[in-house]
Structures are given as C-alpha cells and as structure tokens.
C-alpha cells in the first residue's frame, strides 16, 4: 500500500499502519458488527482508513523531501498510531487490536522491533479499562 520499502524501524511502523488501514477497509477491525446505536464507534471509524492513508503518505513525502529523517518519520507515525490505539480503546473497546498481532500481511519482515515494542507496550498498558470503565461508548 505505502511502498517502496523503508529502513527499519520506519518499515515496521508503516507495516503497522498498513495492517490497521486494511482492517478498517475490509471491516475486520471489530469481530462483531457494531450495534446500530453505537454512534461513537461508528463515528470514530468513519473515514479513518483514508485518514491513515493520507497521514502516512504525507509523512513519507516529508521524508522523501528531506524535511524529516527516517527516525523522525518513524516517531511521527508511531505517535499517530498510538493516538489511534487510544481511540480504539476508548471508542471500540479494543485493547488488543488485531493490527498489533502482526497477523496481517506486512510488506516486508522487519529487522528491528523497537517501534512495534513501543506500540505493544502502549496497548498492553491498556488491557483493562480504568476506573471510569473507559470501554466501548464511554468518553
């Protein structure tokens, strides 16, 4: 989706964004259909796949133009994915989304896992809803 191939850890975070965008595009992000009244979840997912594509393309274009280096581009994308994971936890009740399992089809096998570990730690720290029950539908 976002080829060509990039140096690790940039390629790892691009692969992660690819997996998430594909899950949104195919409707496989959530295993069960959302309830019709679950407006917050539906609103959160609406247009998200295109947003991910544009954000990654924009960040990679900045890298190609020399405005940011590989490490900065990876950090920008990792931060963006971290905020999306926060949204998935808050709006969809997904604390371990399938994009993090690596079960998708990445464009290349990564040589380093530092960015993926960062995102995994973020998601692992949110495996249980907090005291406010910030699961599905709760702000």
Phi and psi in radians as a Rosetta constraint file:
Dihedral C 1 N 2 CA 2 C 2 CIRCULARHARMONIC -1.874 0.35
Dihedral N 2 CA 2 C 2 N 3 CIRCULARHARMONIC 0.181 0.35
Dihedral C 2 N 3 CA 3 C 3 CIRCULARHARMONIC -0.639 0.35
Dihedral N 3 CA 3 C 3 N 4 CIRCULARHARMONIC 2.874 0.35
Dihedral C 3 N 4 CA 4 C 4 CIRCULARHARMONIC -1.325 0.35
Dihedral N 4 CA 4 C 4 N 5 CIRCULARHARMONIC -2.895 0.35
Dihedral C 4 N 5 CA 5 C 5 CIRCULARHARMONIC -1.484 0.35
Dihedral N 5 CA 5 C 5 N 6 CIRCULARHARMONIC 2.595 0.35
Dihedral C 5 N 6 CA 6 C 6 CIRCULARHARMONIC -2.152 0.35
Dihedral N 6 CA 6 C 6 N 7 CIRCULARHARMONIC 2.798 0.35
Dihedral C 6 N 7 CA 7 C 7 CIRCULARHARMONIC -1.144 0.35
Dihedral N 7 CA 7 C 7 N 8 CIRCULARHARMONIC 2.577 0.35
Dihedral C 7 N 8 CA 8 C 8 CIRCULARHARMONIC -1.213 0.35
Dihedral N 8 CA 8 C 8 N 9 CIRCULARHARMONIC 2.553 0.35
Dihedral C 8 N 9 CA 9 C 9 CIRCULARHARMONIC -1.510 0.35
Dihedral N 9 CA 9 C 9 N 10 CIRCULARHARMONIC 0.007 0.35
Dihedral C 9 N 10 CA 10 C 10 CIRCULARHARMONIC -1.044 0.35
Dihedral N 10 CA 10 C 10 N 11 CIRCULARHARMONIC -0.729 0.35
Dihedral C 10 N 11 CA 11 C 11 CIRCULARHARMONIC -1.079 0.35
Dihedral N 11 CA 11 C 11 N 12 CIRCULARHARMONIC -0.638 0.35
Dihedral C 11 N 12 CA 12 C 12 CIRCULARHARMONIC -1.083 0.35
Dihedral N 12 CA 12 C 12 N 13 CIRCULARHARMONIC -0.795 0.35
Dihedral C 12 N 13 CA 13 C 13 CIRCULARHARMONIC -1.277 0.35
Dihedral N 13 CA 13 C 13 N 14 CIRCULARHARMONIC -0.560 0.35
Dihedral C 13 N 14 CA 14 C 14 CIRCULARHARMONIC -1.124 0.35
Dihedral N 14 CA 14 C 14 N 15 CIRCULARHARMONIC -0.760 0.35
Dihedral C 14 N 15 CA 15 C 15 CIRCULARHARMONIC -1.032 0.35
Dihedral N 15 CA 15 C 15 N 16 CIRCULARHARMONIC -0.731 0.35
Dihedral C 15 N 16 CA 16 C 16 CIRCULARHARMONIC -1.096 0.35
Dihedral N 16 CA 16 C 16 N 17 CIRCULARHARMONIC -0.789 0.35
Dihedral C 16 N 17 CA 17 C 17 CIRCULARHARMONIC -1.086 0.35
Dihedral N 17 CA 17 C 17 N 18 CIRCULARHARMONIC -0.684 0.35
Dihedral C 17 N 18 CA 18 C 18 CIRCULARHARMONIC -1.036 0.35
Dihedral N 18 CA 18 C 18 N 19 CIRCULARHARMONIC -0.822 0.35
Dihedral C 18 N 19 CA 19 C 19 CIRCULARHARMONIC -1.075 0.35
Dihedral N 19 CA 19 C 19 N 20 CIRCULARHARMONIC -0.764 0.35
Dihedral C 19 N 20 CA 20 C 20 CIRCULARHARMONIC -1.138 0.35
Dihedral N 20 CA 20 C 20 N 21 CIRCULARHARMONIC -0.798 0.35
Dihedral C 20 N 21 CA 21 C 21 CIRCULARHARMONIC -1.061 0.35
Dihedral N 21 CA 21 C 21 N 22 CIRCULARHARMONIC -0.710 0.35
Dihedral C 21 N 22 CA 22 C 22 CIRCULARHARMONIC -1.154 0.35
Dihedral N 22 CA 22 C 22 N 23 CIRCULARHARMONIC -0.703 0.35
Dihedral C 22 N 23 CA 23 C 23 CIRCULARHARMONIC -1.085 0.35
Dihedral N 23 CA 23 C 23 N 24 CIRCULARHARMONIC -0.694 0.35
Dihedral C 23 N 24 CA 24 C 24 CIRCULARHARMONIC -1.199 0.35
Dihedral N 24 CA 24 C 24 N 25 CIRCULARHARMONIC -0.737 0.35
Dihedral C 24 N 25 CA 25 C 25 CIRCULARHARMONIC -1.080 0.35
Dihedral N 25 CA 25 C 25 N 26 CIRCULARHARMONIC -0.699 0.35
Dihedral C 25 N 26 CA 26 C 26 CIRCULARHARMONIC -1.590 0.35
Dihedral N 26 CA 26 C 26 N 27 CIRCULARHARMONIC -0.076 0.35
Dihedral C 26 N 27 CA 27 C 27 CIRCULARHARMONIC 1.316 0.35
Dihedral N 27 CA 27 C 27 N 28 CIRCULARHARMONIC 0.325 0.35
Dihedral C 27 N 28 CA 28 C 28 CIRCULARHARMONIC -1.724 0.35
Dihedral N 28 CA 28 C 28 N 29 CIRCULARHARMONIC 0.170 0.35
Dihedral C 28 N 29 CA 29 C 29 CIRCULARHARMONIC -1.171 0.35
Dihedral N 29 CA 29 C 29 N 30 CIRCULARHARMONIC -0.725 0.35
Dihedral C 29 N 30 CA 30 C 30 CIRCULARHARMONIC -1.877 0.35
Dihedral N 30 CA 30 C 30 N 31 CIRCULARHARMONIC 2.415 0.35
Dihedral C 30 N 31 CA 31 C 31 CIRCULARHARMONIC -1.352 0.35
Dihedral N 31 CA 31 C 31 N 32 CIRCULARHARMONIC -0.408 0.35
Dihedral C 31 N 32 CA 32 C 32 CIRCULARHARMONIC -2.129 0.35
Dihedral N 32 CA 32 C 32 N 33 CIRCULARHARMONIC 2.570 0.35
Dihedral C 32 N 33 CA 33 C 33 CIRCULARHARMONIC -1.045 0.35
Dihedral N 33 CA 33 C 33 N 34 CIRCULARHARMONIC 2.545 0.35
Dihedral C 33 N 34 CA 34 C 34 CIRCULARHARMONIC -1.250 0.35
Dihedral N 34 CA 34 C 34 N 35 CIRCULARHARMONIC 2.549 0.35
Dihedral C 34 N 35 CA 35 C 35 CIRCULARHARMONIC -1.155 0.35
Dihedral N 35 CA 35 C 35 N 36 CIRCULARHARMONIC 2.524 0.35
Dihedral C 35 N 36 CA 36 C 36 CIRCULARHARMONIC -0.970 0.35
Dihedral N 36 CA 36 C 36 N 37 CIRCULARHARMONIC -0.508 0.35
Dihedral C 36 N 37 CA 37 C 37 CIRCULARHARMONIC -1.566 0.35
Dihedral N 37 CA 37 C 37 N 38 CIRCULARHARMONIC 0.031 0.35
Dihedral C 37 N 38 CA 38 C 38 CIRCULARHARMONIC -1.439 0.35
Dihedral N 38 CA 38 C 38 N 39 CIRCULARHARMONIC 1.201 0.35
Dihedral C 38 N 39 CA 39 C 39 CIRCULARHARMONIC -1.151 0.35
Dihedral N 39 CA 39 C 39 N 40 CIRCULARHARMONIC -0.632 0.35
Dihedral C 39 N 40 CA 40 C 40 CIRCULARHARMONIC -1.092 0.35
Dihedral N 40 CA 40 C 40 N 41 CIRCULARHARMONIC -0.769 0.35
Dihedral C 40 N 41 CA 41 C 41 CIRCULARHARMONIC -1.141 0.35
Dihedral N 41 CA 41 C 41 N 42 CIRCULARHARMONIC -0.789 0.35
Dihedral C 41 N 42 CA 42 C 42 CIRCULARHARMONIC -1.094 0.35
Dihedral N 42 CA 42 C 42 N 43 CIRCULARHARMONIC -0.740 0.35
Dihedral C 42 N 43 CA 43 C 43 CIRCULARHARMONIC -1.128 0.35
Dihedral N 43 CA 43 C 43 N 44 CIRCULARHARMONIC -0.679 0.35
Dihedral C 43 N 44 CA 44 C 44 CIRCULARHARMONIC -1.101 0.35
Dihedral N 44 CA 44 C 44 N 45 CIRCULARHARMONIC -0.696 0.35
Dihedral C 44 N 45 CA 45 C 45 CIRCULARHARMONIC -1.410 0.35
Dihedral N 45 CA 45 C 45 N 46 CIRCULARHARMONIC -0.377 0.35
Dihedral C 45 N 46 CA 46 C 46 CIRCULARHARMONIC -1.068 0.35
Dihedral N 46 CA 46 C 46 N 47 CIRCULARHARMONIC 2.052 0.35
Dihedral C 46 N 47 CA 47 C 47 CIRCULARHARMONIC 1.314 0.35
Dihedral N 47 CA 47 C 47 N 48 CIRCULARHARMONIC 0.058 0.35
Dihedral C 47 N 48 CA 48 C 48 CIRCULARHARMONIC -1.147 0.35
Dihedral N 48 CA 48 C 48 N 49 CIRCULARHARMONIC -0.659 0.35
Dihedral C 48 N 49 CA 49 C 49 CIRCULARHARMONIC -1.057 0.35
Dihedral N 49 CA 49 C 49 N 50 CIRCULARHARMONIC -0.795 0.35
Dihedral C 49 N 50 CA 50 C 50 CIRCULARHARMONIC -1.126 0.35
Dihedral N 50 CA 50 C 50 N 51 CIRCULARHARMONIC -0.653 0.35
Dihedral C 50 N 51 CA 51 C 51 CIRCULARHARMONIC -1.066 0.35
Dihedral N 51 CA 51 C 51 N 52 CIRCULARHARMONIC -0.775 0.35
Dihedral C 51 N 52 CA 52 C 52 CIRCULARHARMONIC -1.072 0.35
Dihedral N 52 CA 52 C 52 N 53 CIRCULARHARMONIC -0.821 0.35
Dihedral C 52 N 53 CA 53 C 53 CIRCULARHARMONIC -0.999 0.35
Dihedral N 53 CA 53 C 53 N 54 CIRCULARHARMONIC -0.845 0.35
Dihedral C 53 N 54 CA 54 C 54 CIRCULARHARMONIC -1.132 0.35
Dihedral N 54 CA 54 C 54 N 55 CIRCULARHARMONIC -0.730 0.35
Dihedral C 54 N 55 CA 55 C 55 CIRCULARHARMONIC -1.126 0.35
Dihedral N 55 CA 55 C 55 N 56 CIRCULARHARMONIC -0.795 0.35
Dihedral C 55 N 56 CA 56 C 56 CIRCULARHARMONIC -1.133 0.35
Dihedral N 56 CA 56 C 56 N 57 CIRCULARHARMONIC -0.791 0.35
Dihedral C 56 N 57 CA 57 C 57 CIRCULARHARMONIC -1.034 0.35
Dihedral N 57 CA 57 C 57 N 58 CIRCULARHARMONIC -0.755 0.35
Dihedral C 57 N 58 CA 58 C 58 CIRCULARHARMONIC -1.107 0.35
Dihedral N 58 CA 58 C 58 N 59 CIRCULARHARMONIC -0.788 0.35
Dihedral C 58 N 59 CA 59 C 59 CIRCULARHARMONIC -1.116 0.35
Dihedral N 59 CA 59 C 59 N 60 CIRCULARHARMONIC -0.742 0.35
Dihedral C 59 N 60 CA 60 C 60 CIRCULARHARMONIC -1.185 0.35
Dihedral N 60 CA 60 C 60 N 61 CIRCULARHARMONIC -0.586 0.35
Dihedral C 60 N 61 CA 61 C 61 CIRCULARHARMONIC -1.154 0.35
Dihedral N 61 CA 61 C 61 N 62 CIRCULARHARMONIC -0.679 0.35
Dihedral C 61 N 62 CA 62 C 62 CIRCULARHARMONIC -1.112 0.35
Dihedral N 62 CA 62 C 62 N 63 CIRCULARHARMONIC -0.647 0.35
Dihedral C 62 N 63 CA 63 C 63 CIRCULARHARMONIC -1.144 0.35
Dihedral N 63 CA 63 C 63 N 64 CIRCULARHARMONIC -0.809 0.35
Dihedral C 63 N 64 CA 64 C 64 CIRCULARHARMONIC -1.085 0.35
Dihedral N 64 CA 64 C 64 N 65 CIRCULARHARMONIC -0.587 0.35
Dihedral C 64 N 65 CA 65 C 65 CIRCULARHARMONIC -1.431 0.35
Dihedral N 65 CA 65 C 65 N 66 CIRCULARHARMONIC -0.079 0.35
Dihedral C 65 N 66 CA 66 C 66 CIRCULARHARMONIC 1.506 0.35
Dihedral N 66 CA 66 C 66 N 67 CIRCULARHARMONIC 0.112 0.35
Dihedral C 66 N 67 CA 67 C 67 CIRCULARHARMONIC -1.280 0.35
Dihedral N 67 CA 67 C 67 N 68 CIRCULARHARMONIC -0.496 0.35
Dihedral C 67 N 68 CA 68 C 68 CIRCULARHARMONIC -2.384 0.35
Dihedral N 68 CA 68 C 68 N 69 CIRCULARHARMONIC 2.653 0.35
Dihedral C 68 N 69 CA 69 C 69 CIRCULARHARMONIC -1.601 0.35
Dihedral N 69 CA 69 C 69 N 70 CIRCULARHARMONIC -3.131 0.35
Dihedral C 69 N 70 CA 70 C 70 CIRCULARHARMONIC -0.999 0.35
Dihedral N 70 CA 70 C 70 N 71 CIRCULARHARMONIC -0.809 0.35
Dihedral C 70 N 71 CA 71 C 71 CIRCULARHARMONIC -1.128 0.35
Dihedral N 71 CA 71 C 71 N 72 CIRCULARHARMONIC -0.728 0.35
Dihedral C 71 N 72 CA 72 C 72 CIRCULARHARMONIC -1.163 0.35
Dihedral N 72 CA 72 C 72 N 73 CIRCULARHARMONIC -0.726 0.35
Dihedral C 72 N 73 CA 73 C 73 CIRCULARHARMONIC -1.082 0.35
Dihedral N 73 CA 73 C 73 N 74 CIRCULARHARMONIC -0.735 0.35
Dihedral C 73 N 74 CA 74 C 74 CIRCULARHARMONIC -1.103 0.35
Dihedral N 74 CA 74 C 74 N 75 CIRCULARHARMONIC -0.707 0.35
Dihedral C 74 N 75 CA 75 C 75 CIRCULARHARMONIC -1.162 0.35
Dihedral N 75 CA 75 C 75 N 76 CIRCULARHARMONIC -0.735 0.35
Dihedral C 75 N 76 CA 76 C 76 CIRCULARHARMONIC -1.064 0.35
Dihedral N 76 CA 76 C 76 N 77 CIRCULARHARMONIC -0.840 0.35
Dihedral C 76 N 77 CA 77 C 77 CIRCULARHARMONIC -1.172 0.35
Dihedral N 77 CA 77 C 77 N 78 CIRCULARHARMONIC -0.668 0.35
Dihedral C 77 N 78 CA 78 C 78 CIRCULARHARMONIC -1.110 0.35
Dihedral N 78 CA 78 C 78 N 79 CIRCULARHARMONIC -0.707 0.35
Dihedral C 78 N 79 CA 79 C 79 CIRCULARHARMONIC -1.123 0.35
Dihedral N 79 CA 79 C 79 N 80 CIRCULARHARMONIC -0.719 0.35
Dihedral C 79 N 80 CA 80 C 80 CIRCULARHARMONIC -1.094 0.35
Dihedral N 80 CA 80 C 80 N 81 CIRCULARHARMONIC -0.806 0.35
Dihedral C 80 N 81 CA 81 C 81 CIRCULARHARMONIC -1.109 0.35
Dihedral N 81 CA 81 C 81 N 82 CIRCULARHARMONIC -0.645 0.35
Dihedral C 81 N 82 CA 82 C 82 CIRCULARHARMONIC -1.073 0.35
Dihedral N 82 CA 82 C 82 N 83 CIRCULARHARMONIC -0.713 0.35
Dihedral C 82 N 83 CA 83 C 83 CIRCULARHARMONIC -1.190 0.35
Dihedral N 83 CA 83 C 83 N 84 CIRCULARHARMONIC -0.618 0.35
Dihedral C 83 N 84 CA 84 C 84 CIRCULARHARMONIC -1.140 0.35
Dihedral N 84 CA 84 C 84 N 85 CIRCULARHARMONIC -0.663 0.35
Dihedral C 84 N 85 CA 85 C 85 CIRCULARHARMONIC -1.156 0.35
Dihedral N 85 CA 85 C 85 N 86 CIRCULARHARMONIC -0.632 0.35
Dihedral C 85 N 86 CA 86 C 86 CIRCULARHARMONIC -1.078 0.35
Dihedral N 86 CA 86 C 86 N 87 CIRCULARHARMONIC -0.766 0.35
Dihedral C 86 N 87 CA 87 C 87 CIRCULARHARMONIC -1.105 0.35
Dihedral N 87 CA 87 C 87 N 88 CIRCULARHARMONIC -0.689 0.35
Dihedral C 87 N 88 CA 88 C 88 CIRCULARHARMONIC -1.108 0.35
Dihedral N 88 CA 88 C 88 N 89 CIRCULARHARMONIC -0.685 0.35
Dihedral C 88 N 89 CA 89 C 89 CIRCULARHARMONIC -1.169 0.35
Dihedral N 89 CA 89 C 89 N 90 CIRCULARHARMONIC -0.792 0.35
Dihedral C 89 N 90 CA 90 C 90 CIRCULARHARMONIC -1.255 0.35
Dihedral N 90 CA 90 C 90 N 91 CIRCULARHARMONIC -0.786 0.35
Dihedral C 90 N 91 CA 91 C 91 CIRCULARHARMONIC -1.669 0.35
Dihedral N 91 CA 91 C 91 N 92 CIRCULARHARMONIC -0.487 0.35
Dihedral C 91 N 92 CA 92 C 92 CIRCULARHARMONIC -1.973 0.35
Dihedral N 92 CA 92 C 92 N 93 CIRCULARHARMONIC -0.141 0.35
Dihedral C 92 N 93 CA 93 C 93 CIRCULARHARMONIC 1.220 0.35
Dihedral N 93 CA 93 C 93 N 94 CIRCULARHARMONIC 0.393 0.35
Dihedral C 93 N 94 CA 94 C 94 CIRCULARHARMONIC -1.688 0.35
Dihedral N 94 CA 94 C 94 N 95 CIRCULARHARMONIC 1.895 0.35
Dihedral C 94 N 95 CA 95 C 95 CIRCULARHARMONIC -1.735 0.35
Dihedral N 95 CA 95 C 95 N 96 CIRCULARHARMONIC -0.285 0.35
Dihedral C 95 N 96 CA 96 C 96 CIRCULARHARMONIC -2.390 0.35
Dihedral N 96 CA 96 C 96 N 97 CIRCULARHARMONIC 1.315 0.35
Dihedral C 96 N 97 CA 97 C 97 CIRCULARHARMONIC -1.160 0.35
Dihedral N 97 CA 97 C 97 N 98 CIRCULARHARMONIC 2.640 0.35
Dihedral C 97 N 98 CA 98 C 98 CIRCULARHARMONIC -1.103 0.35
Dihedral N 98 CA 98 C 98 N 99 CIRCULARHARMONIC -0.344 0.35
Dihedral C 98 N 99 CA 99 C 99 CIRCULARHARMONIC -1.162 0.35
Dihedral N 99 CA 99 C 99 N 100 CIRCULARHARMONIC -0.373 0.35
Dihedral C 99 N 100 CA 100 C 100 CIRCULARHARMONIC -1.478 0.35
Dihedral N 100 CA 100 C 100 N 101 CIRCULARHARMONIC -0.257 0.35
Dihedral C 100 N 101 CA 101 C 101 CIRCULARHARMONIC -1.341 0.35
Dihedral N 101 CA 101 C 101 N 102 CIRCULARHARMONIC -0.286 0.35
Dihedral C 101 N 102 CA 102 C 102 CIRCULARHARMONIC 1.333 0.35
Dihedral N 102 CA 102 C 102 N 103 CIRCULARHARMONIC 0.146 0.35
Dihedral C 102 N 103 CA 103 C 103 CIRCULARHARMONIC -1.279 0.35
Dihedral N 103 CA 103 C 103 N 104 CIRCULARHARMONIC -0.250 0.35
Dihedral C 103 N 104 CA 104 C 104 CIRCULARHARMONIC -1.222 0.35
Dihedral N 104 CA 104 C 104 N 105 CIRCULARHARMONIC -3.052 0.35
Dihedral C 104 N 105 CA 105 C 105 CIRCULARHARMONIC -1.862 0.35
Dihedral N 105 CA 105 C 105 N 106 CIRCULARHARMONIC 1.610 0.35
Dihedral C 105 N 106 CA 106 C 106 CIRCULARHARMONIC -1.170 0.35
Dihedral N 106 CA 106 C 106 N 107 CIRCULARHARMONIC 2.765 0.35
Dihedral C 106 N 107 CA 107 C 107 CIRCULARHARMONIC -1.331 0.35
Dihedral N 107 CA 107 C 107 N 108 CIRCULARHARMONIC -0.364 0.35
Dihedral C 107 N 108 CA 108 C 108 CIRCULARHARMONIC -2.780 0.35
Dihedral N 108 CA 108 C 108 N 109 CIRCULARHARMONIC 2.638 0.35
Dihedral C 108 N 109 CA 109 C 109 CIRCULARHARMONIC -1.343 0.35
Dihedral N 109 CA 109 C 109 N 110 CIRCULARHARMONIC 2.245 0.35
Dihedral C 109 N 110 CA 110 C 110 CIRCULARHARMONIC -1.355 0.35
Dihedral N 110 CA 110 C 110 N 111 CIRCULARHARMONIC 2.540 0.35
Dihedral C 110 N 111 CA 111 C 111 CIRCULARHARMONIC -1.539 0.35
Dihedral N 111 CA 111 C 111 N 112 CIRCULARHARMONIC -0.408 0.35
Dihedral C 111 N 112 CA 112 C 112 CIRCULARHARMONIC -2.317 0.35
Dihedral N 112 CA 112 C 112 N 113 CIRCULARHARMONIC 2.584 0.35
Dihedral C 112 N 113 CA 113 C 113 CIRCULARHARMONIC -2.061 0.35
Dihedral N 113 CA 113 C 113 N 114 CIRCULARHARMONIC 0.397 0.35
Dihedral C 113 N 114 CA 114 C 114 CIRCULARHARMONIC -1.081 0.35
Dihedral N 114 CA 114 C 114 N 115 CIRCULARHARMONIC -0.764 0.35
Dihedral C 114 N 115 CA 115 C 115 CIRCULARHARMONIC -1.211 0.35
Dihedral N 115 CA 115 C 115 N 116 CIRCULARHARMONIC -0.766 0.35
Dihedral C 115 N 116 CA 116 C 116 CIRCULARHARMONIC -1.074 0.35
Dihedral N 116 CA 116 C 116 N 117 CIRCULARHARMONIC -0.678 0.35
Dihedral C 116 N 117 CA 117 C 117 CIRCULARHARMONIC -1.124 0.35
Dihedral N 117 CA 117 C 117 N 118 CIRCULARHARMONIC -0.705 0.35
Dihedral C 117 N 118 CA 118 C 118 CIRCULARHARMONIC -1.017 0.35
Dihedral N 118 CA 118 C 118 N 119 CIRCULARHARMONIC -0.842 0.35
Dihedral C 118 N 119 CA 119 C 119 CIRCULARHARMONIC -1.182 0.35
Dihedral N 119 CA 119 C 119 N 120 CIRCULARHARMONIC -0.680 0.35
Dihedral C 119 N 120 CA 120 C 120 CIRCULARHARMONIC -1.093 0.35
Dihedral N 120 CA 120 C 120 N 121 CIRCULARHARMONIC -0.715 0.35
Dihedral C 120 N 121 CA 121 C 121 CIRCULARHARMONIC -1.129 0.35
Dihedral N 121 CA 121 C 121 N 122 CIRCULARHARMONIC -0.672 0.35
Dihedral C 121 N 122 CA 122 C 122 CIRCULARHARMONIC -1.082 0.35
Dihedral N 122 CA 122 C 122 N 123 CIRCULARHARMONIC -0.821 0.35
Dihedral C 122 N 123 CA 123 C 123 CIRCULARHARMONIC -1.178 0.35
Dihedral N 123 CA 123 C 123 N 124 CIRCULARHARMONIC -0.743 0.35
Dihedral C 123 N 124 CA 124 C 124 CIRCULARHARMONIC -1.046 0.35
Dihedral N 124 CA 124 C 124 N 125 CIRCULARHARMONIC -0.588 0.35
Dihedral C 124 N 125 CA 125 C 125 CIRCULARHARMONIC -1.258 0.35
Dihedral N 125 CA 125 C 125 N 126 CIRCULARHARMONIC -0.158 0.35
Dihedral C 125 N 126 CA 126 C 126 CIRCULARHARMONIC -2.047 0.35
Dihedral N 126 CA 126 C 126 N 127 CIRCULARHARMONIC 0.478 0.35
Dihedral C 126 N 127 CA 127 C 127 CIRCULARHARMONIC -1.221 0.35
Dihedral N 127 CA 127 C 127 N 128 CIRCULARHARMONIC -0.368 0.35
Dihedral C 127 N 128 CA 128 C 128 CIRCULARHARMONIC -2.146 0.35
Dihedral N 128 CA 128 C 128 N 129 CIRCULARHARMONIC 2.380 0.35
Dihedral C 128 N 129 CA 129 C 129 CIRCULARHARMONIC -1.054 0.35
Dihedral N 129 CA 129 C 129 N 130 CIRCULARHARMONIC 2.548 0.35
Dihedral C 129 N 130 CA 130 C 130 CIRCULARHARMONIC -1.291 0.35
Dihedral N 130 CA 130 C 130 N 131 CIRCULARHARMONIC -3.035 0.35
Dihedral C 130 N 131 CA 131 C 131 CIRCULARHARMONIC -1.009 0.35
Dihedral N 131 CA 131 C 131 N 132 CIRCULARHARMONIC -0.500 0.35
Dihedral C 131 N 132 CA 132 C 132 CIRCULARHARMONIC -1.419 0.35
Dihedral N 132 CA 132 C 132 N 133 CIRCULARHARMONIC 0.028 0.35
Dihedral C 132 N 133 CA 133 C 133 CIRCULARHARMONIC 1.071 0.35
Dihedral N 133 CA 133 C 133 N 134 CIRCULARHARMONIC 0.790 0.35
Dihedral C 133 N 134 CA 134 C 134 CIRCULARHARMONIC -1.293 0.35
Dihedral N 134 CA 134 C 134 N 135 CIRCULARHARMONIC 0.915 0.35
Dihedral C 134 N 135 CA 135 C 135 CIRCULARHARMONIC -1.632 0.35
Dihedral N 135 CA 135 C 135 N 136 CIRCULARHARMONIC -2.697 0.35
Dihedral C 135 N 136 CA 136 C 136 CIRCULARHARMONIC -0.889 0.35
Dihedral N 136 CA 136 C 136 N 137 CIRCULARHARMONIC 2.163 0.35
Dihedral C 136 N 137 CA 137 C 137 CIRCULARHARMONIC 1.449 0.35
Dihedral N 137 CA 137 C 137 N 138 CIRCULARHARMONIC -0.112 0.35
Dihedral C 137 N 138 CA 138 C 138 CIRCULARHARMONIC -1.754 0.35
Dihedral N 138 CA 138 C 138 N 139 CIRCULARHARMONIC 2.259 0.35
